[in-house]
Amino acid sequence: MTIRINGRKVELPDDVQTIHNLLNYYDLEDRIVIVEINQQITLKEQYSSLTLSDGDIVELIHFVGGG
Amino acid sequence: MLKIADQTFNSRLLLGTGKYPSFEIQKEAVAVSGTEILTFAVRRMNIFEDSQPNFLEQLDLSKYKLLPNTAGAKTAEEAVRIARLAKASGLCDMIKVEVIGCNKSLLPDPVETLKASEMLLAEGFIVLPYTSDDVVLAKRLEELGVHAIMPGASPIGSGKGILNPMNLKFIIEQSSVPVIIDAGIGSPKDAAFAMELGADGVLLNTAVSGAKDPVKMAVAMKMAIEAGRLGYEAGRIDEKNYAVASSPLTGMVTS
């Protein structure tokens, strides 16, 4: 499936279906990360059940130094 | 004690986490500053580039109250989106509303700041808007129900210190919520001055992270804020135009 992550078009392998899979794929499961799909914020409890669809616009957000 | 909403803090220094030269220096500066509230920004993860170190992730964030900012937002709607993302981390319920209206001065957009604050209050956030030193805007924000007012001393990162102490004093005197002087602090003198004016706290970042020795400066800021606050509570003497002798004018040793 092809989705857009953080502004870039990405081709995902077939076994990446859920948000949980996606975070594993990018090795982010232990990081502080917030996932937004098509401008909808997702909750951690949904990570295993929410599946991605072709054309989804995904934002992977985190905290960085700032004032 | 600094009290914001229903939470109390021993330290009156709120410290930003941007632009430190190294993680080790940041970690030590944060520790010695005594701060209990850290600010930071919300951004896209850099998952496609070579891994850039994220100093913030290496701090034990559970030890601090987290105050994410909405930096990058130019409209109320953008600020609300960033605030919601931050809250979705499950790590914070406070938000520093920062809606920039001018790229050169980085001064906040008063209309969008007011609007964003109202929207975020309605969603149950603890709202701390970064604002200019506009006295009436501060009043309007307080009327909305914000939990603290954060007027800038001078433009962000400028280090110009307090340019309009009179306005800040007006804001401090009229406010029943905490006033935290945010942005523009350059040296410990500025931080002490802010506290002597009666501010409830000071938020700074570059003044520490950009100092030649950030760790030493973090200590200096901590001490300056404590000194300024003590001075404010102690009540300084009135200024006079002429000298008044400190030593007795009687019993002089004369020939």
Interface residues (C-beta under 8 A of the other chain):
Chain A: I5 N6 G7 R8 Y26 L28 R31 I32 V33 I34 E36 Q39 I41 T42 L43 K44 E59 L60 I61 H62 F63 V64 G65 G66 G67
Chain B: G16 T17 G18 K19 Y20 Q26 T39 F40 A41 V42 R43 R44 M45 I47 F48 N54 F55 L56 E57 L61 L66 P68 N69 A71 R81 R84 L85 A86 A88 S89 G90 L91 I156 G157 A183 L203 L204 N205 T206
